[in-house]
Amino acid sequence: MADESYNIGPAPSQESYLNMKKIMSVAKDTGAQAIHPGYGFLSENTEFADLCQEEGVIFIGPPSSAIRDMGIKSTSKHIMSAAGVPIIKGYHGEDQSVERLKAEAEKIGYPVMVKAVRGGGGKGMRIVMTEAEFDAQLESAKREALKSFNDEIMLVEKFVDTPRHVEVQVFGDQHGNVVYLFERDCSVQRRHQKIIEEAPAPGLTEEVRRRLGEAAVRAAKAVNYVGAGTVEFIMDKDQNFFFMEMNTRLQVEHPVTEMVTHTDLVEWQIKAAAGEPLPVTQEEIRLTGHAFEARIYAEDPANNFMPGAGPLVHLATPAADDTVRIETGVRAGDEVSIHYDPMIAKLVVWGPDRPAALNKLKHCLTQYNIVGLANNVTFLSQLSSHSEFAAGNVHTGFIDLHESQLFPERQPLPHELLCQAALALLLMEEDQMRLSSVMSQDPFSPFANATGRRLNHTFTRKVALNDGENKVQIHISYGGEDTYNMQIAGHSYEVSGFLHSGGSMEELRCTIDGSRSTARIALHGNSLHVFSMDGPREVQLPTPKYVEKLRGRGAGSTGGAVAPMPGVIEKVYVNDGDTVEKGDPLMVMIAMKMEHVIKAPEAGVLERVLFKEGDKVDKGSELVVYHQEQEDSNGEEA
């Protein structure tokens, strides 16, 4: 943690983290000798690197010339080709007319990728499968690039089918020394953004590993690179690799490299910026074991990984140790903001080999429990448990190829879990009754006993729970010795247990028909969340009918499309009175630094368009209203 902190502006990054003058002012006022730019924002900004040099403050990163050369993809391709680094064919020319770009795409052959020359992180990038969709995809990529990088110059490249994304960590000092710290596989992605990374890349021969590393070193030396950098390659099924781009900064996924090489790359960065030589030679760097990094995001995988925002009402994580790292900036009670990337944390694990590291990752994911907003932990568990992932058969189309297995149909909750949920609710009720008794200063009150036990009577009650759309009735009778008999759909279970408080969640330790289990429990609104070694489950408590009426459930809707998240309207395609077909684009939203197209949910006539370009919208805001046909007194349409 920092010893001091200074406010550099409001939440929007343009007014704070991208405000170069303000950041430099704080550095000068505090007497800071150097600035570490982090992973993003100004870390690859040549103007900021130049400003640091002008002000006599050390920029902990490469020289601005290297950032400039490698930041413009067309320039970097020419430099790499001259340095003997394999490149993929494409068009990187100055003629940016739609006609020229489309002609080059035709010459290269579809499918192609259009990509912002200053892009990164999947922004300003689109895959174009056919000529028919070229114009629309190009326009979308340009808009996103202009918003993210203030530059809409594009390049066109051949899209390699089922490619792998393999990158090499390089490091250089001010004395001309450059080493590689082996490779990372970042192939499994959604929306062209990494979701899980590992080091080393599975299945590579030692010969390919060596050639990859040596090519990356040539790339770094070609631009006189200093500090930590990543050379990214695209690899085909025959392990042929081609230069894609160089990230002239420390990568988000650098911890997996640190885990398998026993290095501290941030320490190296600071020492290199101070002019010290590299602490090791290439021959002294050893590859030990295997590491995975899973990115924990606030997003909804079932809704095309739509990013989200909101409060972390409950949060519990696995314990960190020498083989488990949790890198995060939030804790229970914090809010995931709309202004930045929706990443909650990075979960990094190490094992002596890939199977051991993968088992540790799967175990830790079961212990990463979040309540309050949609997240991808369950999806990451499904992904890491997939047989093809375990076999190392990864590529950038992995999620699409295995979609049916990664997004399985919802199955009814097992009776044992429903018993756990019912027991948790009973125990929470008892705790509340005891608390009420203490507050009333009458601990012997008969109303302080929630079980309903009475002499010569067998206590029975019903508990109703919603399992998705299905309502489940649980008949519970008290059996003495804090044991309950629960009956569900004709099956009977003997259940006992207790709650143990700790952290932001309670722990339920229970026994069902002699089988013991432990689960974390969190009640939020009408949802009871149960986290166990089998993964997270959610049980709904039925909403009283009068509450449903207050909420207006069941009423006919006159609304249209709604905002899937908080954001800003970037472009509006429709006007009041327009006729639209289902799937027609209505608006473009910018949220979480990404562009999202809002499409018509149904065909019809738009009565009103409720927002204009530049407007901010909240999640769930109605964006358009459809015209509703009215019926006359004879029942015919007017």
RAKAQUI-V10801 format. One record per run of one state. SS is the DSSP state (h for helix, s for strand, l for the rest). FROM is the first residue (numbers start at 1). LEN is the number of residues. If there is no record, write none. Layout:
SS;FROM;LEN
SS;FROM;LEN
This chain:
l;1;12
h;13;3
l;16;4
h;20;11
l;31;3
s;34;2
l;36;10
h;46;10
l;56;2
s;58;2
l;60;4
h;64;8
l;72;1
h;73;10
l;83;4
s;87;1
l;88;2
s;90;2
l;92;6
h;98;11
l;109;3
s;112;9
l;121;2
s;123;6
l;129;2
h;131;19
l;150;4
s;154;5
l;159;5
s;164;9
l;173;5
s;178;8
l;186;3
s;189;2
l;191;2
s;193;2
l;195;1
s;196;4
l;200;6
h;206;17
l;223;4
s;227;9
l;236;5
s;241;7
l;248;6
h;254;8
l;262;3
h;265;9
l;274;8
h;282;3
l;285;5
s;290;8
l;298;1
s;299;2
h;301;3
l;304;2
s;306;2
l;308;2
s;310;2
l;312;2
s;314;3
l;317;4
s;321;1
l;322;2
s;324;5
l;329;6
s;335;2
l;337;6
s;343;9
l;352;2
h;354;13
l;367;2
s;369;3
l;372;5
h;377;9
l;386;1
h;387;4
l;391;7
h;398;4
l;402;1
h;403;4
l;407;8
h;415;26
l;441;5
h;446;3
l;449;5
s;454;1
l;455;2
s;457;1
l;458;2
s;460;8
l;468;2
s;470;11
l;481;2
s;483;6
l;489;2
s;491;12
l;503;2
s;505;8
l;513;2
s;515;10
l;525;2
s;527;6
l;533;2
s;535;7
l;542;3
h;545;7
l;552;7
s;559;1
l;560;2
s;562;1
l;563;4
s;567;6
l;573;6
s;579;2
l;581;4
s;585;7
l;592;2
s;594;6
l;600;4
s;604;6
l;610;6
s;616;2
l;618;4
s;622;1
l;623;1
s;624;3
l;627;4
s;631;1
l;632;5
s;637;1
l;638;1
